[in-house]
Amino acid sequence: MEVLLSKEFWFALTAFSIVCFVGTLLAIPFILVRLPSQYFDERHPRRWMEHHHPVLRLTGLALKNVVGIVFVLAGVAMLFLPGQGILTMLIGLSLMDFPGKRRLERKIIGQPDILRTINRLREKFGRPPLSVMDEP
């Protein structure tokens, strides 16, 4: 137990927290601004690597899911540490593939405060607002 309470441990944890906080301050806006405006619109299908070799597509999907899991876990940690937890989890969910994913994304992004914040950020960079629509 002494190892966990050492000064080096707390210094490393603090440094990691600061790096994650700064990283999310840079990465999250970068990703949200580059999403297509109809990304959360169910009327527009998402096509990712559809014209690539099946092995390359499968490898890409596996990597994308791993990165998504890392973002979700980091977002959960940021609920207790400094950082943009909800937005980080949203990015992670967007990268992952699982049944009901699009419905969950729309539920999160459809929260008025979250959508308003993201669209204000997109407006600052001259990007159209995100549209959130359910299936027709």
ChimeraX attribute file (.defattr): number of C-alpha atoms within 10 A of each C-alpha:
attribute: neighborCount
match mode: 1-to-1
recipient: residues
	/A:1	5
	/A:2	6
	/A:3	8
	/A:4	9
	/A:5	9
	/A:6	10
	/A:7	10
	/A:8	11
	/A:9	13
	/A:10	12
	/A:11	11
	/A:12	11
	/A:13	12
	/A:14	13
	/A:15	12
	/A:16	12
	/A:17	17
	/A:18	15
	/A:19	14
	/A:20	21
	/A:21	18
	/A:22	14
	/A:23	12
	/A:24	22
	/A:25	14
	/A:26	11
	/A:27	14
	/A:28	15
	/A:29	15
	/A:30	13
	/A:31	10
	/A:32	18
	/A:33	21
	/A:34	11
	/A:35	13
	/A:36	14
	/A:37	17
	/A:38	17
	/A:39	18
	/A:40	23
	/A:41	18
	/A:42	17
	/A:43	13
	/A:44	11
	/A:45	10
	/A:46	12
	/A:47	7
	/A:48	10
	/A:49	13
	/A:50	9
	/A:51	8
	/A:52	11
	/A:53	9
	/A:54	11
	/A:55	9
	/A:56	11
	/A:57	15
	/A:58	13
	/A:59	11
	/A:60	15
	/A:61	17
	/A:62	14
	/A:63	14
	/A:64	17
	/A:65	19
	/A:66	15
	/A:67	17
	/A:68	22
	/A:69	18
	/A:70	15
	/A:71	24
	/A:72	24
	/A:73	15
	/A:74	21
	/A:75	24
	/A:76	17
	/A:77	18
	/A:78	21
	/A:79	14
	/A:80	9
	/A:81	16
	/A:82	15
	/A:83	23
	/A:84	20
	/A:85	21
	/A:86	18
	/A:87	22
	/A:88	26
	/A:89	24
	/A:90	21
	/A:91	21
	/A:92	22
	/A:93	21
	/A:94	20
	/A:95	20
	/A:96	19
	/A:97	14
	/A:98	9
	/A:99	7
	/A:100	8
	/A:101	14
	/A:102	18
	/A:103	15
	/A:104	14
	/A:105	16
	/A:106	19
	/A:107	12
	/A:108	16
	/A:109	21
	/A:110	17
	/A:111	10
	/A:112	10
	/A:113	10
	/A:114	14
	/A:115	17
	/A:116	15
	/A:117	11
	/A:118	18
	/A:119	20
	/A:120	15
	/A:121	17
	/A:122	21
	/A:123	13
	/A:124	10
	/A:125	12
	/A:126	10
	/A:127	16
	/A:128	15
	/A:129	18
	/A:130	22
	/A:131	17
	/A:132	18
	/A:133	16
	/A:134	12
	/A:135	8
	/A:136	5
